[in-house]
Amino acid sequence: MSLTIEQQHHLDAILVRLTTQLSDKYQRGQEEHGGNLWLKSGLLNFAIEEVLDLVVYLFTLDDQLQGLLAKYDDRAEPTYTRHEVADRARIYASQYGDLANFALRSFADWFESGATIETCHKPQTSTSST
């Protein structure tokens, strides 16, 4: 299976962002910590701490996005415009790590482009009494 042109462009854009952000992050780490990373001890513990931070960021991001989307529920007039929701997501993005930043900016771009609120909702499970 080969990629479509659109899929290849999407992949290329992701790779550009990844290499740019990874290079920037590595250089900031060198400025902050110095030395050769491959000679440092304790990397497993550092990696575990980073994963735990990521989980906290992702859960918090999910809560924030659900809060933004809830502003649209059951209202004739939304509390925020699409542009305001996208701007809020971009503000949150600037406060978190690279993955959360990427996710929030992607959400903002997607939502501002005209996504319908129906495509944003998690499926509701129905409860019925028998």
Secondary structure, DSSP 8 states (H G I E B T S, - for coil): ----HHHHHHHHHHHHHHHHHHHHHHHHHHHHH-S-GGG-S-HHHHHHHHHHHHHHHHHHHHHHHHHHHHTTTT-SS-SS-HHHHHHHHHHHHTTS-HHHHHHHHHHHHHHHTT--GGGTS---------
